[in-house]
Amino acid sequence: MRTLYILLMVCCCLALKAQFTIGDQVSYEFATSDLGKKYFEPISQVYSSLLHSGVFPRYSEEGFHIKIGAHVTRYPVYSGLRTYAASDEITDAPTLIGPEEPISMDNGVSLPGGSDVDNITLGIPELYIGTLLGTDFYGRYLQLPVEGNLGRLELYGGGIRHDFGRYFLPEYVKWYLSYSYHQLHVGESVNAVNQYGLTQLGVKLNRIGFYGLFGYEYNRSELTYDFSGGPNDHTWTVNIDDEIPIRYGGGFNLTFKHVDLYGEYNVNEPIVLLLGFSVGI
């Protein structure tokens, strides 16, 4: 089988310098089995966590403003996503982003190794518009060529947020509700739809603000690979849903005249730490 680049969906950083590949050890039989689905499952969890962290880290500002910048998320891959339970005896089989060494089961079946990924970074150009009657908007778009024969990577989406606290809370206390939608395509190999509902509650004191968050996400990822040219002339497709849709955590924001700096930490699995910025015009 030709080299598999599916994991590019979780490393669509601006330069695309990091590539994660799987070789001939992934067979059609394994990819279409129950174990194969466990092997690929972390893709959806990692990608949605990178995408949905820090979607609205800023506080609403007075008057109309437009800001351009980058949504940048760095994700340290923790052990729970690097392995899975293949049987009662083997509980540390590598996932696609796990250890490189394959594992052999007692029945002789070989479980493929992963790409040994420790950290993943996502960077997306972002346009941020607000504040109109307590409502903010953002839009994102990224298109890059992908090495190999997968074609181009295209990621786009946006969101809307409204400050409901403005009707009955003190000015320095903020309560927001927001909704975001994204799509990702990597040639004909990856198609993903991501939706996210979020509530934030916090305080803003001069240039600094703090908030807590609670969100629910819907993620649907479809992975496709052509096994033609090998012993099995088939096209493989698997649908992966988000196994952990609930998100909660907290964050902070530093606001200056032309620059915003922000950070966010999601404490539920998968854990994500976000550091980002935006530049105002």
Secondary structure, 3 states (H helix, E strand, C coil): CCCECHHHHHCCCCCCCCCCCECCCCCHHHHCCHHHHHHHCHHHHHHHHHHHCCCCCCCCCCCCEEEEEEEEEEEECCHHHCEECCCCCCCCEECCCCCCCCEECCCCCEECCCCCCCEEEEEEEEEEEEEECCEEEEEEEEEEECCCCCCEEEEEEEEEEEEHHHHCCCCCEEEEEEEEEEEEEECCCEEEEEEEEEEEEEEEECCEEEEEEEEEEEEEEEEEEECCCCCCCCEEEEEEECCCCEEEEEEEEEECCCEEEEEEEECCCCCEEEEEEEEEC
